[in-house]
Amino acid sequence: MEPNAQTAFAMWVTGLPASGKSTLAAELARQIHELGIEVTVLESDALRKILPIQPRYDERDRAYFYGSLAFIGRVLTEHGISVIFDATANRRSYRDRAREQIPRFIEVFVACPLEICIQRDPKGIYRKAREGKASHVPGVQSAYEPPESPDIVIHGNQDDPKEAARRVVDLLAGKGFLGRWLRKLPND
């Protein structure tokens, strides 16, 4: 795989916590790797362990964190590595900042009713919010601003992750982001 900054792209997979973002991001990475495209997933929970040193979820720290995430994504795409942001980014401005910095960018909205996300709660964040142990959970104590014009909407409570990822890959192809890899798309 040859890095080429002209072909690298980024996509931000956003939605409420437990909406299905990570499942979709993992499947997207798998399908994109199958095309021979180098892609990395910037997963917010993993990065929060190092940025900032003592992670908090207030608005000031979120602005810093998502600004840092956008910067990392920009640097990676400039070096020919495509990026999947797997991060809630509860404010539109956080995602817009990345869109402004990265020319080949799409926003994927994983829509899922809050009630379903609360039922899933794999990391226990909604439980912690209910118990008063978390104070900035998007959709509960902090606002979640869904994209006004996402490039694609995936329904996290209805869509099959493999098929949903395929739709996103088709969108990337339609935008010309897959370039020379386009001919490798399976015909199924």
Secondary structure, 3 states (H helix, E strand, C coil): CCCCCCCCCEEEEECCCCCCHHHHHHHHHHHHHHCCCCEEEEEHHHHHCCCCCCCCCCHHHHHHHHHHHHHHHHHHHHCCCEEEEECCCCCHHHHHHHHHHCCCEEEEEEECCHHHHHHHCCCCHHHHHHCCCCCCCECCCECCCCCCCCCEEEECCCCCHHHHHHHHHHHHHHCCCCHHHHHHCCCC
